[in-house]
Amino acid sequence: QNSQVTSNRKRSEDQPELMSSPPKKKKKTLPFVWLLTEKETEEIKRKKEAVAQKKRSRVQRKEAAAKKK
């Protein structure tokens, strides 16, 4: 994770135009979350989790297939 942070920092140094706006904390979703009801945000979370779960199971299946070969 640390190396990722440094690579991100390097990338922003390479592209100064990205740094012209003040660095944002990881709260990009907040403004649009305010516009949603509690139920809708829960639904979005559930969908995202389902997608992540599908990806994980797909990776696990691939790994299992690789082990069988």
N, C-alpha and C positions, 0 to 999 in steps of 0.2 A: 504493500500500500504506500509506503514511503517513497519508493522509486516512482510510483505513479504521480505522486504530488510533485516531485521535482521535475518530471517530464512535462507535466502540465505547466509548471512555472516557466520552463524553458520555452515551451510553445508560445506562451503569452509574450515572452521577451522577443521571440522571432516576429510576432505580429503585434506591433505596438498599437495598432488601431483598436485591437480588442481591449486594451487596457485604458483607453481614453475614458470609458465609463467606469465609475468606481466598481471594484470587484463585488459581485453580489454573493451574499450568503446563500446556502442551499434552501431558499424559501421561495423559489420561483413559482411554485404551485399555489401559494397562499392567495393572491388576488382572485384567482378564478375559483378557488375553493369557497371563498366567501359568497360567491354567487350561487353556489349549489346548496341544496338542502342536505341535511345529515344523511338521509336515505341514499341520495345520489352519490355522495362521497363514499359511503359504504359499498355501494354497487361497483364503483370504479376500482376501489381497493380489491374487491373480490375478483373482478375481471383480471386485474393485473396479476393477482396471486395465481389465478387459474392458468394464465399464459405462462408464468414462470414455472408452474408445476408441470405443464406440458413440455416445456423445453427441458426441464430436468429429467423427466421420464424418457424423453427421446434420447438424451445423452446416455442415460443408463442402459437403454436398449441397445444402443450402438456399442457401448463398452461390453455388454454381455455377448453380443454377436461376435465381437472381436476376440473375446476369450474363447468362444466355442471353436473358432477356426484354428 
